[in-house]
Amino acid sequence: MSTLSDPLNLSAPRGADAGLTPKQLVAKYGLTVSGRRPGLAQYIKDLWARRHFIMSFATARLVAQYSTAKLGQVWQVATPLLNCIVYFLVFGLILSGSKSINNYVPWLCIGVFIFQFIQSAVQAGTRSISDNLGLIRALHFPRAALPIAFTIIQLQQLLISMVVLVGIVLASNIMPGLSWLLIIPTIALLCIFNTGIALIMARVGAKTSDMAQLMPFILRTWMYLSGVFYSIEANIKDWPRWIQLIADVNPAAVYMDLVRFAFDPSIDNRAGLPPHVWAIAVAWAIIAGLFGFVFFWKSEEQYGRG
């Protein structure tokens, strides 16, 4: 065999290795297949070892995201605020949706800000592999770092937007209370859920390039079914019970309700949230997070090939 077809010259070992087969040589020197998927525990360790890279990558992309716009980072807050204004004009005034909900403006803004966090994480996750093939092919690192980094970018944007959201809530004569502390675990659960969904969509988007074009329509439908700008509960109270159950476990609606009730327990004329809402929120975070991570890891060695 020539050295061109056998660059390591394993077929002709010399010295102490004479007589060993290529398989024996591989076993002796601990050689492994290039790009082989590591075990799940090792994969988690590799990700943790690159946590500083993930944070630096996320911060750099966030800063560069609006670098060409004159208003720069202002658009992080301006975009959801403009959406709030549009939805208020259409659903709050023209369709009179605000009549059935106390403090409709903060109720609406909370829904818009939280759903945009979900929507942006899903969209960024879908494109995280296909839009970064150059980086993936040039460097060796756990590919899950990319969808995780993009989810962190969306979290950073949400935290900036929360400052404005708090101002809107205070301007609506809603005073701070102990319930506001519940926003922290809610956002934490939502982050885990978003990361899991981003990982799922990253694998799907890497395999199916058309998914990035389809996602805006799926997300828009999800938004309309999640009660972002009108009360889903009030509109389906006479519908079959199974439809109401589906609406009750809708993760977007669950996380929006938790944030809304944390700001003001009587914000939409309900006495309080049923206790099972927290259980649903935790369940969604665990299911999406674990399944998404394992689902993405299963195809680790295939990303960037082909």
FENNOR-V448269 format. One record per backbone hydrogen bond with DSSP energy under -1.0 kcal/mol. NH is the residue of the N-H (numbers start at 1). CO is the residue of the C=O. E is the energy in kcal/mol with one decimal. If there is no record, write none. Layout:
# FENNOR-V448269
nh	co	e
NH	CO	E
NH	CO	E
This chain:
# FENNOR-V448269
nh	co	e
6	2	-1.1
9	6	-2.1
12	9	-1.1
17	14	-1.7
18	15	-1.5
20	17	-2.1
25	21	-2.4
26	22	-2.5
27	23	-2.1
28	24	-2.4
29	25	-2.3
31	26	-1.8
36	33	-1.7
43	39	-2.6
44	40	-2.0
45	41	-1.9
46	42	-2.6
47	43	-2.2
48	44	-2.4
49	45	-2.3
51	48	-1.5
54	50	-2.2
55	51	-2.2
56	52	-2.5
57	53	-2.8
58	54	-2.4
59	55	-2.5
60	56	-2.5
61	57	-2.3
62	58	-2.1
63	59	-2.2
64	60	-2.1
65	61	-1.2
67	64	-1.3
69	66	-1.1
74	71	-1.9
75	72	-1.7
76	73	-1.6
77	74	-1.3
78	74	-2.7
79	75	-2.0
81	77	-1.7
82	78	-2.7
83	79	-1.9
84	80	-2.2
85	81	-2.1
86	82	-2.2
87	83	-2.7
88	84	-2.4
89	85	-2.3
90	86	-2.2
91	87	-2.8
92	87	-1.0
93	88	-1.8
94	89	-2.2
95	90	-1.8
97	91	-3.2
98	92	-1.0
99	96	-1.1
107	103	-2.1
108	104	-3.0
109	105	-2.6
110	106	-2.5
111	107	-1.7
112	108	-2.5
113	109	-2.7
114	110	-2.5
115	111	-2.4
116	112	-2.2
117	113	-1.5
118	114	-1.8
119	115	-3.3
120	116	-2.9
121	117	-1.8
122	118	-2.2
123	119	-2.6
124	120	-2.7
125	121	-2.3
126	122	-2.2
127	123	-1.3
131	127	-2.3
132	129	-1.4
136	132	-2.3
137	133	-2.6
138	134	-1.3
139	135	-2.1
145	142	-2.0
146	143	-1.7
148	144	-1.9
149	145	-2.2
150	146	-2.4
151	147	-1.8
152	148	-2.0
153	149	-1.9
154	150	-1.8
155	151	-2.0
156	152	-2.5
157	153	-2.0
158	154	-2.2
159	155	-2.6
160	156	-1.8
161	157	-2.3
162	158	-2.3
165	161	-2.4
166	162	-2.8
167	163	-1.5
168	164	-2.0
169	165	-2.5
170	166	-2.6
171	167	-2.1
173	170	-1.7
174	169	-1.6
180	177	-1.6
181	178	-1.7
182	179	-1.6
183	180	-1.8
184	181	-1.1
186	182	-1.6
187	183	-2.7
188	184	-2.1
189	185	-2.5
190	186	-2.4
191	187	-2.3
192	188	-1.8
193	189	-2.4
194	190	-3.0
195	191	-2.5
196	192	-2.2
197	193	-2.4
198	194	-2.8
199	195	-2.3
200	196	-2.1
201	197	-2.7
202	198	-2.0
203	199	-1.7
204	200	-2.2
205	201	-3.2
206	202	-1.8
207	203	-1.4
208	204	-2.5
211	208	-1.5
214	210	-1.4
215	211	-2.2
218	214	-1.6
219	215	-3.1
220	216	-2.0
221	217	-2.0
222	218	-2.3
223	219	-2.3
224	220	-2.0
225	221	-1.5
226	223	-1.3
235	231	-1.1
236	232	-1.3
239	236	-1.6
244	240	-1.6
245	241	-2.2
246	242	-1.8
247	243	-2.2
248	244	-2.0
249	245	-1.5
254	250	-2.4
255	251	-2.4
256	252	-2.1
257	253	-2.5
258	254	-2.0
259	255	-1.9
260	256	-2.7
261	257	-2.7
262	258	-1.5
263	259	-1.9
264	260	-2.4
267	264	-2.0
269	266	-1.3
277	274	-1.7
280	276	-2.2
281	277	-2.3
282	278	-2.4
283	279	-2.4
284	280	-2.6
285	281	-1.9
286	282	-2.4
287	283	-2.9
288	284	-2.6
289	285	-2.2
290	286	-2.5
291	287	-2.2
292	288	-2.3
293	289	-1.9
294	290	-2.3
295	291	-2.9
296	292	-2.2
297	293	-2.4
298	294	-1.9
299	296	-1.4
300	297	-1.9
302	299	-1.9
305	302	-1.6
